[in-house]
Amino acid sequence: MNNRTAVALTICVAVIIGSLSCGKTLYNFAKNSERGKAGLTEKSIQVGDHKIVYLEGGKGETLLLVHGFGGDKDNWTRFAQQLAGRYHIVAPDLPGFGDSTRLESAQYDINTQSKRLKDFAEAVNLNKFHIAGNSMGGWISANYAVKYPEDLITLTLMNAAGVNPPEKSEMV
């Protein structure tokens, strides 16, 4: 191995090790930057057996944002940037996702998650509010609307799971 190859190999190894060790730091910086732009603060509350971590900020009527499968509260930060001036935003990590507790012995079906969302809303003193859900969060939000209509002002579904369209799209 000549000197140039050894130097190039050393630089490559240093870049790989550096990027691996800085990856979490860069991710946290970007995440906190997005939260800051939206005026959201991370909070947590114990609800039943689960610790639920959530983002909150903004002023006005409350808008509860429910993420999809494999998502978390931070999926909403850019969306919240556009709304935090008009709405009080609350975006939880559903139990079993993100930073909220996941218990091996617990159920995470749509009905159970809807009930947990109701318990969360009561625990953080949400009275009448708007709810919006994406994908699985849309299904949970729709289920919530059917079970607890008195809690809601409006329901917004975005690419909601569990909803069958009257006509199948070309993609389907």
Disulfide bonds with the S-S distance in Angstrom:
none
